[in-house]
Amino acid sequence: MGQDTRQMILTPALCRAARGLLDWTQSDLAERSEVSRSTIRDYEGCRHDIHRATAAQLRRAFEDGGAMFMEVEGCGMGVCQKHAPLPPQQHP
């Protein structure tokens, strides 16, 4: 109780989903988060877990890139864009 939602668990699937949302490669994420690409590859492939500090680096990179993590009632954690681009306005 009282835990900061920023402490949420970044699962391998959520990591892949956030990369897909931002159209980032594993190399893009590695560069932006300062986490090695091999660590990201192995984590997303469920070969090993990551430290809490590493998960925080990944999450910070995603959030700085425009992703937002949120709790979806009945589904768990989800990811969406902070500001989805607005469609062009049509003038009469």
MOKA-V312982 format. One record per pair of residues at least 12 apart in sequence whose ideal C-beta (glycine too) atoms are under 6 Angstrom apart, sorted by sequence separation. I is the first residue (numbers start at 0). J is the second residue. If there is no record, write none. Layout:
# MOKA-V312982
<<I	J> <I	J>>
This chain:
# MOKA-V312982
<<66	78> <67	79> <25	39> <67	81> <25	40> <65	80> <65	81> <34	53> <34	56> <32	56> <32	57> <15	43> <32	60> <14	43> <31	60> <11	42> <11	43> <11	45> <21	64> <17	61> <9	54> <21	66> <20	66> <9	57> <9	58> <17	66> <20	78> <17	78> <16	78> <13	76> <7	76>>
